[in-house]
Amino acid sequence: SIPNMSSRLILLPKKSYTPWNPKNVARVERDEQLAAEKAEKEREDLAKRESGISALQTQQAKQNHMKNKHVNLFEQEEEDAMHKLLHG
């Protein structure tokens, strides 16, 4: 006799771990969405940290430049004195 394939017991769709179970499909979609949101937030946080570091480095560079720059408190007086020497 030829076995009737339609009468066999199909258990896979009834198992809770089957990937085709609507609850599992929804859970996977939810988890993927949460993972995508988390990854996006991490990228944004990283970009903020990098921009903050960049701004801090720029600020420190300006401060260092100002520290290293010679401040001539008598610049105008020196220019006047040079002008008098050259033009009498």
C-alpha positions in Angstrom: 0.0 0.0 0.0 1.1 3.5 -0.7 1.4 5.7 2.4 -0.8 8.7 2.4 1.5 11.7 3.0 -1.3 14.0 4.0 -2.2 11.9 7.0 1.2 12.0 8.6 1.7 13.9 11.8 3.5 17.3 11.2 4.8 18.6 14.5 7.2 21.3 13.4 4.6 24.1 13.1 3.2 23.2 16.5 6.6 23.5 18.3 7.3 26.7 20.1 10.8 27.1 18.7 9.8 27.0 15.0 10.9 30.1 13.1 7.6 30.3 11.3 5.6 30.7 14.5 4.0 34.2 14.3 5.2 35.0 17.9 8.7 34.1 17.0 8.6 36.1 13.8 7.3 39.1 15.7 10.0 38.6 18.4 12.8 38.5 15.8 11.5 41.6 14.0 11.2 43.4 17.4 14.8 42.3 18.4 16.2 43.4 15.0 14.5 46.8 15.4 15.9 47.2 18.9 19.3 46.2 17.7 19.2 48.7 14.8 18.1 51.5 17.2 20.8 50.6 19.6 23.4 50.6 16.9 22.2 54.0 15.6 22.3 55.4 19.1 25.9 54.1 19.6 26.9 55.7 16.2 25.4 59.0 17.4 27.1 58.8 20.7 30.4 58.1 19.1 30.0 61.0 16.7 29.2 63.3 19.6 32.2 62.1 21.5 34.4 62.5 18.5 33.1 66.0 17.8 33.6 66.9 21.5 37.1 65.6 21.5 37.8 67.5 18.3 36.4 70.7 19.8 38.4 70.2 22.9 41.6 69.6 20.9 40.9 72.8 18.9 40.3 74.7 22.1 43.5 73.4 23.6 45.5 74.2 20.5 44.2 77.8 20.6 45.1 78.0 24.3 48.6 76.6 23.6 49.0 79.1 20.8 48.0 81.9 23.1 50.4 80.7 25.8 53.3 80.5 23.3 52.5 83.8 21.6 54.7 86.7 22.7 52.7 89.5 24.2 54.3 92.8 23.5 52.8 95.4 25.8 54.8 98.2 24.3 54.2 97.4 20.6 52.7 100.9 19.9 55.5 102.7 21.7 58.1 100.7 19.8 56.5 101.5 16.5 56.3 105.2 17.4 60.0 105.1 18.4 61.0 103.4 15.1 58.9 106.0 13.2 60.7 108.9 15.0 64.1 107.3 14.3 63.4 106.8 10.6 61.5 110.0 9.8 63.2 112.3 12.3 
